[in-house]
Amino acid sequence: MKICGLQKTTLLDYPGRVAATIFLGGCNFRCPFCHNSGLLEDNAKALFSQDEILNFLQKRKGILEGVCITGGEPTLNIDLESLICNIRELGYFVKLDTNGSCPEVLKKLVFKKQLDYVAMDIKASKKNYKIASGIQNLNVEKVIESASFLTEQHVPYEFRTTAVKGIHEVQDFKEIGTWLHGSSPYYLQNYEDSDQVLRPGYASFSMEEMNVFFETVKPYLTNAKLRGMDLTGSI
């Protein structure tokens, strides 16, 4: 297992809990707007051992409540379940971030009650998924299976989409709405540029454009919200 990063404290990554975030290396997507591009390749450098992470969490008991495991794509790691079990034995809640491409791993962890929260990225509409994921031979059905499983409400969860100018249009959000239709928690967030983006050159949308996307998806997803901004334009 390649543990490539650790954010020691976050109030944002795990809703409602003070948490640490662990970044695992390796991903099967190549989203052109990915801001963790250094974690994508198989040669991503491991910076921490599992023992080092567990020792840190042991010392932070009583201060931290949860641990968010993100990537890269965590479900590709064969030692993921072992890591989660060890974290839970310390008394922490565990949140998993996933692109939904490995539904069999997601289901196993949920049915074994190893996860307390799941955040799944919805990259785009089904028709636009190959472009947004950067994988032309992507099996979108795997992603659809994961999303469908989460809507069965075996575990608290959320869906989220990062809107990127040059990737997304209004039609994407209409189609996402009809795909996920219902009361699922859904967060729409704006792209933010950084020097770690896989393919530079993308841009964020204006507040007015984000409002249009939000109003497009809201009739289908009643619990949709804008994340990182409010409807007055504040960030």
VOBA-1610 file (N, C-alpha, C; in pm, whole numbers, padded with zeros to 5 digits, always signed):
BEGIN
Met+00084-00120+00000Met+00000+00000+00000Met+00088+00124+00000Lys+00057+00216-00090Lys+00133+00341-00097Lys+00053+00454-00032Ile+00097+00492+00086Ile+00037+00606+00154Ile+00122+00727+00118Cys+00068+00811+00031Cys+00147+00917-00031Cys+00126+01054+00031Gly+00036+01063+00127Gly+00013+01192+00189Gly-00074+01182+00312Leu-00062+01281+00398Leu-00141+01288+00520Leu-00173+01433+00551Gln-00301+01464+00558Gln-00344+01593+00611Gln-00386+01570+00755Lys-00313+01629+00846Lys-00327+01593+00986Lys-00460+01637+01048Thr-00515+01745+00998Thr-00643+01792+01050Thr-00723+01857+00939Thr-00849+01819+00927Thr-00939+01884+00833Thr-01078+01896+00892Leu-01143+02008+00866Leu-01282+02027+00904Leu-01373+02016+00783Leu-01315+01989+00666Leu-01391+01990+00541Leu-01412+01853+00480Asp-01313+01764+00493Asp-01317+01639+00417Asp-01417+01537+00470Tyr-01449+01545+00600Tyr-01544+01451+00660Tyr-01657+01533+00721Pro-01773+01538+00656Pro-01883+01622+00704Pro-01918+01595+00850Gly-01914+01701+00930Gly-01956+01692+01069Gly-01853+01637+01165Arg-01733+01607+01118Arg-01632+01550+01207Arg-01495+01614+01184Val-01422+01627+01293Val-01281+01667+01283Val-01204+01543+01243Ala-01128+01553+01137Ala-01069+01432+01079Ala-00927+01456+01028Ala-00862+01346+00998Ala-00738+01345+00922Ala-00769+01282+00787Thr-00692+01320+00686Thr-00711+01264+00552Thr-00585+01192+00507Ile-00604+01068+00463Ile-00494+00986+00413Ile-00507+00977+00261Phe-00397+01002+00190Phe-00396+00997+00044Phe-00322+00871-00002Leu-00393+00785-00074Leu-00333+00663-00127Leu-00297+00682-00274Gly-00186+00623-00316Gly-00140+00636-00453Gly-00202+00535-00546Gly-00208+00570-00674Gly-00260+00482-00777Gly-00404+00515-00812Cys-00434+00522-00942Cys-00570+00549-00987Cys-00590+00489-01125Asn-00711+00443-01153Asn-00744+00387-01283Asn-00813+00488-01374Phe-00836+00610-01325Phe-00888+00718-01407Phe-00775+00815-01438Arg-00796+00894-01541Arg-00704+01001-01576Arg-00784+01128-01605Cys-00865+01167-01510Cys-00947+01286-01525Cys-00857+01405-01558Pro-00877+01471-01669Pro-00784+01577-01709Pro-00777+01693-01611Phe-00881+01710-01529Phe-00885+01821-01433Phe-00844+01776-01292Cys-00790+01654-01280Cys-00750+01602-01149Cys-00644+01691-01085His-00664+01726-00958His-00568+01812-00888His-00475+01731-00797Asn-00485+01597-00803Asn-00392+01510-00730Asn-00312+01428-00830Ser-00266+01493-00936Ser-00202+01420-01045Ser-00078+01343-01001Gly-00012+01389-00895Gly+00107+01320-00846Gly+00077+01185-00785Leu-00051+01155-00760Leu-00090+01028-00699Leu-00138+00926-00801Leu-00143+00963-00928Leu-00207+00877-01027Leu-00122+00760-01071Glu+00005+00782-01089Glu+00091+00679-01148Glu+00128+00571-01048Asp+00160+00454-01101Asp+00201+00343-01016Asp+00330+00372-00941Asn+00410+00465-00995Asn+00536+00499-00929Asn+00523+00615-00831Ala+00399+00649-00793Ala+00379+00752-00691Ala+00455+00712-00565Lys+00523+00806-00505Lys+00613+00776-00395Lys+00538+00763-00262Ala+00560+00653-00193Ala+00504+00635-00059Ala+00583+00717+00041Leu+00514+00796+00121Leu+00579+00882+00219Leu+00561+00834+00362Phe+00463+00745+00383Phe+00435+00696+00517Phe+00409+00546+00511Ser+00450+00476+00616Ser+00411+00337+00632Ser+00278+00332+00706Gln+00212+00216+00699Gln+00087+00201+00773Gln+00111+00217+00923Asp+00222+00165+00972Asp+00252+00178+01114Asp+00268+00324+01155Glu+00330+00403+01070Glu+00347+00546+01101Glu+00212+00617+01108Ile+00123+00583+01017Ile-00010+00642+01018Ile-00087+00602+01144Leu-00080+00474+01178Leu-00152+00426+01295Leu-00095+00485+01423Asn+00035+00501+01430Asn+00096+00565+01548Asn+00050+00709+01561Phe+00043+00780+01449Phe-00007+00917+01450Phe-00151+00922+01500Leu-00236+00833+01448Leu-00376+00832+01488Leu-00392+00793+01635Gln-00308+00704+01682Gln-00311+00667+01823Gln-00287+00790+01912Lys-00192+00871+01873Lys-00158+00991+01951Lys-00266+01098+01942Arg-00345+01095+01836Arg-00447+01200+01815Arg-00586+01159+01864Lys-00594+01043+01928Lys-00723+01001+01982Lys-00772+01104+02083Gly-00901+01136+02074Gly-00957+01238+02161Gly-00955+01376+02099Ile-00875+01392+01994Ile-00871+01519+01921Ile-00941+01503+01787Leu-00904+01398+01716Leu-00969+01365+01589Leu-01083+01267+01613Glu-01183+01274+01526Glu-01297+01182+01534Glu-01300+01083+01418Gly-01253+01128+01303Gly-01265+01044+01184Gly-01142+01048+01097Val-01140+00955+01000Val-01033+00948+00902Val-01097+00937+00764Cys-01055+01024+00675Cys-01098+01018+00536Cys-00988+00952+00454Ile-01025+00850+00379Ile-00929+00780+00293Ile-00961+00816+00149Thr-00865+00879+00083Thr-00887+00928-00052Thr-00768+00891-00139Gly-00760+00948-00259Gly-00651+00910-00348Gly-00618+01018-00447Gly-00581+00970-00570Gly-00590+00835-00621Gly-00727+00770-00605Glu-00730+00640-00626Glu-00851+00562-00605Glu-00823+00453-00502Pro-00873+00471-00378Pro-00840+00379-00268Pro-00880+00234-00293Thr-00990+00211-00366Thr-01040+00073-00379Thr-00951-00015-00465Leu-00848+00042-00526Leu-00753-00037-00603Leu-00649-00105-00515Asn-00638-00059-00389Asn-00535-00109-00298Asn-00581-00238-00230Ile-00504-00344-00247Ile-00544-00474-00191Ile-00540-00474-00039Asp-00466-00381+00021Asp-00457-00375+00167Asp-00551-00273+00228Leu-00646-00224+00148Leu-00736-00120+00199Leu-00817-00168+00318Glu-00873-00287+00309Glu-00956-00337+00420Glu-00875-00350+00547Ser-00753-00397+00537Ser-00666-00410+00654Ser-00642-00275+00717Leu-00613-00174+00635Leu-00591-00039+00687Leu-00715+00013+00759Ile-00830-00006+00697Ile-00955+00041+00758Ile-00981-00029+00891Cys-00962-00158+00894Cys-00983-00234+01018Cys-00895-00181+01130Asn-00769-00154+01098Asn-00676-00103+01199Asn-00715+00036+01247Ile-00765+00118+01157Ile-00810+00252+01196Ile-00933+00244+01284Arg-01025+00158+01248Arg-01148+00144+01325Arg-01121+00087+01465Glu-01020+00001+01476Glu-00985-00053+01607Glu-00937+00055+01703Leu-00891+00167+01647Leu-00851+00281+01730Leu-00970+00368+01770Gly-01087+00335+01718Gly-01208+00406+01758Gly-01250+00517+01663Tyr-01192+00520+01544Tyr-01223+00626+01449Tyr-01337+00588+01355Phe-01413+00690+01314Phe-01506+00675+01204Phe-01425+00683+01074Val-01469+00609+00971Val-01395+00605+00845Val-01485+00647+00730Lys-01435+00742+00653Lys-01501+00789+00529Lys-01414+00748+00411Leu-01477+00697+00307Leu-01407+00658+00186Leu-01447+00748+00070Asp-01349+00802+00000Asp-01372+00873-00125Asp-01343+00776-00240Thr-01434+00770-00339Thr-01416+00674-00447Thr-01473+00726-00578Asn-01417+00677-00689Asn-01475+00709-00819Asn-01581+00606-00861Gly-01602+00506-00778Gly-01710+00409-00803Gly-01678+00303-00905Ser-01553+00291-00946Ser-01518+00196-01052Ser-01501+00053-01004Cys-01500+00033-00873Cys-01483-00102-00816Cys-01599-00134-00722Pro-01718-00154-00777Pro-01836-00176-00691Pro-01824-00296-00600Glu-01751-00399-00644Glu-01738-00519-00562Glu-01662-00489-00434Val-01560-00403-00440Val-01485-00365-00321Val-01572-00278-00231Leu-01641-00183-00290Leu-01730-00095-00213Leu-01835-00176-00139Lys-01899-00268-00208Lys-02003-00349-00145Lys-01947-00433-00030Lys-01832-00493-00052Lys-01771-00578+00051Lys-01744-00496+00178Leu-01686-00378+00162Leu-01654-00295+00278Leu-01779-00249+00350Val-01882-00215+00275Val-02007-00169+00336Val-02076-00283+00409Phe-02086-00399+00346Phe-02155-00512+00409Phe-02080-00565+00531Lys-01948-00544+00534Lys-01870-00580+00652Lys-01871-00470+00757Lys-01947-00364+00729Lys-01962-00250+00822Lys-01827-00186+00855Gln-01744-00173+00754Gln-01613-00112+00770Gln-01614+00038+00738Leu-01723+00086+00680Leu-01730+00226+00640Leu-01845+00297+00711Asp-01821+00421+00748Asp-01924+00502+00812Asp-01980+00608+00718Tyr-01909+00634+00608Tyr-01952+00737+00514Tyr-01879+00713+00382Val-01949+00735+00272Val-01889+00720+00139Val-01920+00844+00057Ala-01817+00899-00006Ala-01835+01008-00102Ala-01794+00957-00238Met-01887+00958-00332Met-01859+00908-00466Met-01864+01021-00567Asp-01758+01033-00645Asp-01753+01133-00750Asp-01841+01090-00868Ile-01924+01179-00913Ile-01997+01162-01038Ile-01929+01255-01138Lys-01850+01198-01226Lys-01762+01279-01310Lys-01837+01362-01413Ala-01946+01308-01465Ala-02021+01376-01571Ala-02147+01294-01598Ser-02221+01334-01701Ser-02331+01250-01748Ser-02274+01120-01803Lys-02357+01020-01813Lys-02309+00891-01863Lys-02244+00904-02000Lys-02303+00984-02087Lys-02251+00999-02222Lys-02116+01069-02225Asn-02090+01151-02124Asn-01967+01231-02120Asn-01862+01170-02028Tyr-01889+01051-01975Tyr-01802+00995-01871Tyr-01662+00962-01922Lys-01652+00913-02042Lys-01521+00875-02095Lys-01430+00997-02110Ile-01488+01110-02147Ile-01409+01233-02159Ile-01369+01283-02021Ala-01465+01287-01929Ala-01437+01341-01796Ala-01341+01252-01717Ser-01346+01121-01741Ser-01257+01028-01670Ser-01122+01012-01737Gly-01113+01054-01862Gly-00989+01039-01937Gly-00961+00897-01983Ile-01064+00809-01978Ile-01047+00668-02014Ile-01147+00633-02124Gln-01098+00612-02244Gln-01186+00587-02358Gln-01253+00450-02353Asn-01189+00352-02290Asn-01248+00218-02281Asn-01311+00193-02145Leu-01350+00300-02078Leu-01409+00290-01945Leu-01538+00207-01945Asn-01551+00120-01847Asn-01675+00046-01826Asn-01765+00129-01734Val-01847+00213-01794Val-01933+00302-01717Val-02032+00224-01632Glu-02063+00102-01673Glu-02161+00022-01597Glu-02113-00004-01454Lys-01983-00013-01433Lys-01930-00031-01298Lys-01964+00090-01211Val-01948+00209-01268Val-01980+00332-01197Val-02129+00338-01166Ile-02210+00303-01264Ile-02355+00302-01245Ile-02395+00205-01135Glu-02329+00090-01131Glu-02357-00011-01028Glu-02326+00043-00889Ser-02213+00111-00874Ser-02177+00168-00744Ser-02277+00274-00700Ala-02315+00360-00793Ala-02411+00466-00759Ala-02545+00406-00718Ser-02590+00306-00791Ser-02716+00240-00759Ser-02710+00175-00621Phe-02597+00111-00591Phe-02581+00047-00461Phe-02591+00150-00347Leu-02525+00263-00363Leu-02529+00364-00257Leu-02670+00416-00234Thr-02749+00427-00339Thr-02885+00477-00322Thr-02973+00380-00244Glu-02925+00257-00224Glu-02999+00162-00139Glu-02983+00195+00009Gln-02896+00291+00040Gln-02881+00348+00175Gln-02833+00247+00279His-02736+00165+00241His-02672+00076+00338His-02575+00152+00427Val-02533+00271+00384Val-02434+00351+00455Val-02461+00497+00420Pro-02437+00591+00512Pro-02448+00732+00476Pro-02352+00765+00360Tyr-02398+00848+00268Tyr-02319+00872+00148Tyr-02353+01008+00089Glu-02271+01047-00007Glu-02301+01163-00089Glu-02244+01141-00229Phe-02307+01205-00326Phe-02251+01216-00460Phe-02200+01358-00477Arg-02099+01375-00563Arg-02047+01509-00586Arg-01990+01518-00726Thr-02006+01636-00785Thr-01954+01662-00919Thr-01877+01792-00917Thr-01757+01789-00974Thr-01678+01911-00994Thr-01705+01961-01136Ala-01761+02082-01144Ala-01794+02140-01274Ala-01670+02208-01332Val-01635+02169-01454Val-01513+02218-01518Val-01547+02278-01655Lys-01512+02404-01676Lys-01535+02466-01807Lys-01445+02398-01910Gly-01506+02354-02019Gly-01434+02277-02119Gly-01467+02129-02114Ile-01529+02087-02003Ile-01572+01947-01986Ile-01724+01939-01976His-01783+02026-01894His-01925+02016-01862His-02008+02125-01928Glu-02133+02088-01958Glu-02233+02181-02008Glu-02363+02158-01933Val-02459+02243-01956Val-02587+02232-01885Val-02648+02093-01902Gln-02638+02037-02022Gln-02699+01907-02050Gln-02645+01799-01958Asp-02517+01810-01918Asp-02461+01712-01825Asp-02541+01706-01696Phe-02578+01821-01646Phe-02644+01825-01515Phe-02791+01785-01524Lys-02852+01807-01639Lys-02986+01753-01659Lys-02982+01601-01661Glu-02880+01546-01731Glu-02870+01401-01741Glu-02824+01338-01610Ile-02737+01404-01535Ile-02701+01355-01402Ile-02823+01352-01312Gly-02904+01457-01320Gly-03026+01463-01240Gly-03121+01349-01270Thr-03143+01321-01398Thr-03235+01212-01433Thr-03175+01076-01399Trp-03044+01065-01403Trp-02975+00939-01367Trp-02990+00910-01218Leu-02958+01007-01133Leu-02956+00985-00989Leu-03088+01022-00922His-03184+01058-00996His-03312+01114-00952His-03357+01062-00815Gly-03386+01155-00725Gly-03435+01117-00593Gly-03382+01209-00485Ser-03365+01154-00366Ser-03327+01235-00249Ser-03182+01216-00208Ser-03100+01160-00296Ser-02959+01140-00262Ser-02891+01274-00234Pro-02807+01281-00131Pro-02726+01402-00111Pro-02633+01420-00232Tyr-02637+01539-00290Tyr-02558+01567-00411Tyr-02497+01705-00399Tyr-02366+01712-00417Tyr-02295+01839-00407Tyr-02233+01876-00540Leu-02257+01999-00579Leu-02200+02054-00701Leu-02094+02155-00661Gln-01972+02135-00706Gln-01863+02223-00669Gln-01789+02271-00793Asn-01730+02389-00783Asn-01663+02452-00896Asn-01517+02410-00903Tyr-01467+02391-01022Tyr-01326+02360-01044Tyr-01238+02474-00994Glu-01126+02437-00930Glu-01026+02535-00889Glu-00893+02495-00951Asp-00831+02587-01020Asp-00705+02559-01087Asp-00592+02547-00985Ser-00491+02468-01019Ser-00373+02455-00935Ser-00258+02405-01021Asp-00136+02410-00965Asp-00020+02364-01041Asp-00007+02212-01041Gln-00101+02144-00977Gln-00099+01998-00973Gln-00199+01934-01069Val-00269+02016-01147Val-00370+01963-01239Val-00303+01879-01347Leu-00367+01767-01380Leu-00308+01674-01476Leu-00288+01740-01612Arg-00389+01810-01661Arg-00379+01879-01790Arg-00417+02025-01771Pro-00321+02113-01760Pro-00349+02255-01738Pro-00431+02314-01853Gly-00500+02423-01823Gly-00573+02494-01927Gly-00723+02501-01904Tyr-00772+02428-01805Tyr-00915+02433-01774Tyr-00945+02554-01685Ala-01074+02588-01677Ala-01113+02706-01601Ala-01238+02676-01519Ser-01263+02760-01421Ser-01383+02748-01340Ser-01497+02825-01407Phe-01618+02797-01363Phe-01736+02867-01412Phe-01763+02990-01327Ser-01837+03083-01382Ser-01883+03198-01304Ser-01991+03154-01207Met-02020+03239-01109Met-02126+03208-01014Met-02259+03195-01085Glu-02282+03280-01185Glu-02407+03274-01260Glu-02421+03141-01332Glu-02312+03093-01390Glu-02315+02964-01459Glu-02337+02850-01361Met-02274+02857-01245Met-02295+02754-01144Met-02439+02752-01096Asn-02500+02868-01084Asn-02640+02875-01045Asn-02730+02808-01149Val-02696+02825-01277Val-02774+02759-01383Val-02763+02608-01370Phe-02643+02558-01348Phe-02624+02414-01329Phe-02704+02364-01209Phe-02696+02441-01100Phe-02766+02402-00977Phe-02918+02397-01000Glu-02971+02500-01064Glu-03115+02504-01090Glu-03157+02396-01188Thr-03064+02351-01272Thr-03094+02242-01366Thr-03106+02109-01295Val-03018+02084-01200Val-03015+01954-01132Val-03114+01947-01015Lys-03145+02060-00956Lys-03226+02062-00833Lys-03364+01997-00848Pro-03437+02014-00958Pro-03568+01948-00967Pro-03562+01796-00962Tyr-03447+01740-00997Tyr-03432+01594-00998Tyr-03373+01543-00868Leu-03282+01620-00810Leu-03214+01580-00687Leu-03249+01682-00578Thr-03344+01646-00497Thr-03403+01742-00403Thr-03305+01784-00293Asn-03202+01705-00270Asn-03102+01740-00169Asn-02973+01792-00231Ala-02982+01845-00351Ala-02865+01903-00416Ala-02825+02034-00347Lys-02693+02056-00338Lys-02641+02179-00279Lys-02516+02221-00353Leu-02489+02351-00351Leu-02362+02403-00399Leu-02262+02397-00285Arg-02145+02344-00312Arg-02041+02334-00209Arg-01929+02433-00239Gly-01884+02503-00134Gly-01774+02596-00148Gly-01817+02735-00189Met-01948+02756-00202Met-02000+02887-00238Met-02147+02892-00199Asp-02203+03011-00194Asp-02347+03022-00170Asp-02410+03091-00289Leu-02541+03100-00287Leu-02613+03151-00403Leu-02599+03301-00421Thr-02534+03370-00328Thr-02511+03513-00343Thr-02379+03539-00413Gly-02299+03432-00433Gly-02174+03449-00504Gly-02052+03448-00413Ser-02073+03427-00285Ser-01960+03424-00192Ser-01891+03290-00199Ile-01759+03293-00183Ile-01681+03169-00182Ile-01640+03137-00039
//
